[in-house]
Amino acid sequence: MKIKLFATIVIILILTQSAFAHHLWIEKEDGVFKVLWGHPPEINPYEPEKLKEAKAFDINGKEVALTRKNEKDMVYLSSKSNVSIIAVSFEGGYLVTTPDGKKRATKREAAKAGRQIIDSIYSSQYAKGLFACSENTAKPSGLKFEIVPLKDPCKLKVNDILPIRIYFDGRPLEGATVETGNHAESGKTGKEGQFNIKVSERDKHIILAKYRIPVKDNPDADFFSYTTALTWEIK
């Protein structure tokens, strides 16, 4: 029984650390930008107040004004300007993984409830959507954690290679886990934060990255967990 329980815990921990579950992404529909949450194509509700920042840029890299509308379980953004890039940040909060699954709670709360804790994190998420490409597409937009394409992704064809660089706090990040939206390919960034992605889909494309930082002497979480997404369309 103990061996089976240990094996179950190990499997859950591996899946927790390596697989991308729910994350942010941005889609445009009828001139409105929808900030979505879930596991594409599945869309799930979220608390709009957790979306802390939203910025938009035109093809010249100039920040332009956004109008934000919070609905019951989603945020909508719009602009009178021609938008090239939308970048958003989201505070997911505390999450623990137990043998019974993931729970929205701090490590301290879960322990008080008598739960067996496999993993405990504080989650922050980021997303960037490309809606028109230019030379500014290859520049960081100022997110804490972001994916920057080093080639124009709007001109790529299926099976082309897209080099990317991942930044954390404005610097290239080594050791971030990278994965495509359909989980077809994964790996970790090199010393200069670079990774090559093979474009394997038509139409909408998603690249994901994840990074963890251990937290010392924190009763509520063992890790700060960061996830970021980059989306664009191949036409």
C-alpha positions in Angstrom: 0.0 0.0 0.0 2.8 2.4 0.9 4.6 1.6 -2.3 1.5 2.3 -4.4 0.9 5.6 -2.6 4.5 6.6 -3.1 4.3 5.8 -6.8 1.1 7.8 -7.1 2.7 10.8 -5.4 5.8 10.6 -7.7 3.6 10.5 -10.8 1.5 13.4 -9.7 4.7 15.4 -8.8 6.2 14.7 -12.2 3.0 15.8 -14.0 2.8 18.9 -11.8 6.3 20.0 -12.6 6.4 19.2 -16.4 2.9 19.6 -17.8 1.2 22.8 -18.7 -2.3 22.8 -17.4 -4.4 26.0 -17.4 -2.8 29.1 -18.7 -3.7 32.5 -20.2 -3.9 33.4 -23.9 -5.5 36.2 -26.0 -7.8 36.0 -29.0 -9.3 38.7 -31.2 -13.0 38.5 -32.2 -15.0 41.2 -33.9 -12.4 43.9 -33.0 -12.4 42.9 -29.3 -9.5 41.1 -27.5 -10.6 38.4 -25.1 -8.2 37.3 -22.3 -8.9 33.6 -22.0 -8.0 31.0 -19.4 -8.0 27.3 -19.6 -6.4 24.6 -21.7 -7.0 25.3 -25.4 -9.5 24.8 -26.9 -11.2 24.4 -23.6 -12.0 27.8 -22.0 -12.7 28.1 -18.3 -14.0 31.0 -16.1 -11.6 33.0 -13.9 -11.8 36.0 -11.5 -11.3 39.2 -13.6 -9.7 41.0 -10.7 -6.8 38.6 -10.9 -5.8 40.1 -14.2 -3.5 42.9 -12.9 -2.1 44.5 -16.0 -2.9 44.9 -19.7 -0.8 46.8 -22.2 -1.1 47.3 -26.0 1.4 48.4 -28.6 1.2 49.4 -32.2 3.5 48.2 -35.0 5.9 51.0 -34.2 6.3 49.7 -30.6 4.4 52.7 -29.1 2.1 51.9 -26.2 -1.6 52.7 -27.1 -4.6 53.1 -24.9 -6.8 50.2 -24.0 -10.4 50.0 -22.7 -11.0 47.2 -20.2 -14.3 45.6 -19.5 -14.6 43.1 -16.7 -17.3 40.5 -17.2 -18.4 37.9 -14.6 -15.7 35.4 -15.6 -13.6 37.0 -18.3 -11.8 40.3 -19.3 -12.4 42.0 -22.6 -10.0 44.6 -24.1 -10.5 47.1 -27.0 -8.6 50.0 -28.5 -9.2 52.7 -31.0 -5.7 52.3 -32.3 -4.3 49.5 -34.5 -2.9 47.0 -32.1 0.1 44.9 -32.9 0.7 43.3 -29.4 -1.3 42.8 -26.3 0.6 41.8 -23.1 -1.1 40.9 -19.8 -0.2 39.7 -16.3 -2.3 37.6 -13.9 -1.9 36.6 -10.3 -3.2 33.1 -9.9 -2.5 32.8 -6.2 -1.7 29.8 -4.0 -2.1 26.3 -5.1 -1.3 22.9 -3.5 -1.1 19.5 -5.0 -2.4 16.6 -3.0 -3.1 12.9 -3.7 -6.7 14.1 -4.3 -5.7 16.7 -6.9 -5.0 20.4 -6.9 -6.5 22.7 -4.3 -6.7 26.5 -4.2 -5.1 27.0 -0.7 -1.9 27.9 0.9 0.5 25.3 2.2 -0.4 26.3 5.8 -4.2 26.1 5.1 -3.8 22.7 3.5 -1.8 21.3 6.4 -4.3 22.7 8.9 -7.0 20.8 7.0 -5.0 17.6 7.4 -4.2 17.3 3.7 -1.1 15.5 2.4 0.9 18.1 0.5 2.9 17.0 -2.5 3.6 20.4 -4.0 2.8 24.0 -3.0 3.2 27.1 -5.1 2.3 30.7 -5.6 1.4 31.1 -9.3 1.9 34.2 -11.6 1.0 34.0 -15.2 1.7 36.2 -18.3 0.6 36.2 -21.9 1.4 38.0 -25.1 -0.7 38.0 -28.3 0.7 39.1 -31.7 -1.9 40.5 -34.0 0.4 42.3 -36.5 4.1 41.6 -36.9 6.9 44.2 -37.3 10.5 44.6 -36.3 9.3 45.5 -32.8 7.9 41.9 -32.5 11.4 40.8 -31.7 11.7 43.2 -28.7 10.5 42.5 -25.1 7.3 44.2 -24.1 8.1 44.6 -20.5 6.5 41.6 -18.9 8.3 40.0 -16.0 8.4 36.7 -17.8 8.0 36.6 -21.6 8.7 34.9 -24.8 10.2 36.9 -27.6 10.3 35.6 -31.2 13.7 36.3 -32.9 12.2 35.9 -36.3 8.9 37.2 -37.8 6.4 34.5 -36.8 3.7 35.9 -39.1 5.8 34.9 -42.2 6.5 31.3 -41.1 5.1 28.2 -42.7 4.3 24.8 -41.1 7.6 23.0 -40.3 9.6 26.2 -40.3 11.9 26.8 -37.2 11.2 29.8 -35.0 14.1 30.8 -32.7 12.8 32.4 -29.4 14.4 34.0 -26.4 12.9 33.9 -23.0 13.3 36.8 -20.6 12.8 37.0 -16.8 13.0 40.4 -15.1 14.4 41.8 -18.4 17.2 39.3 -18.8 17.6 36.2 -20.9 16.7 33.1 -18.8 18.5 29.8 -18.9 16.6 26.6 -17.8 13.0 27.7 -18.5 10.8 24.8 -19.7 9.4 25.4 -23.2 6.5 23.6 -24.9 4.2 24.1 -27.8 0.5 24.5 -27.2 -0.2 21.0 -28.5 2.6 19.5 -26.3 4.3 18.2 -29.4 7.8 19.4 -28.4 9.5 20.5 -25.2 12.9 21.3 -23.7 14.8 23.9 -21.8 16.3 27.2 -22.8 20.1 27.5 -23.1 22.5 30.1 -21.6 21.2 33.0 -23.6 17.6 32.0 -23.0 17.2 30.7 -26.5 15.2 27.8 -27.8 14.1 26.7 -31.3 10.4 25.7 -31.9 9.2 23.8 -35.0 6.0 25.3 -36.3 3.7 22.3 -36.4 0.3 23.9 -36.7 -1.7 26.0 -39.1 -3.8 29.0 -38.0 -3.4 29.8 -34.2 -0.1 28.9 -32.6 0.8 28.8 -28.9 4.2 28.6 -27.2 4.4 28.2 -23.5 7.2 28.6 -20.9 7.4 27.8 -17.2 9.9 28.6 -14.5 10.1 27.9 -10.8 12.0 29.6 -8.0 12.3 27.8 -4.6 11.1 29.9 -1.6 12.9 29.8 1.7 11.1 30.0 5.1 7.7 30.7 3.6 4.9 28.8 5.4 2.5 29.3 2.5 4.4 28.0 -0.5 7.6 26.1 -1.5 7.9 27.7 -4.9 7.1 30.8 -6.9 5.7 29.4 -10.2 5.7 31.5 -13.4 4.0 30.6 -16.7 4.0 32.7 -19.9 2.4 32.2 -23.3 3.0 33.6 -26.8 0.2 33.3 -29.4 -0.1 34.4 -33.0 -1.8 33.2 -36.2 -0.3 31.8 -39.4 -2.5 33.0 -42.3 
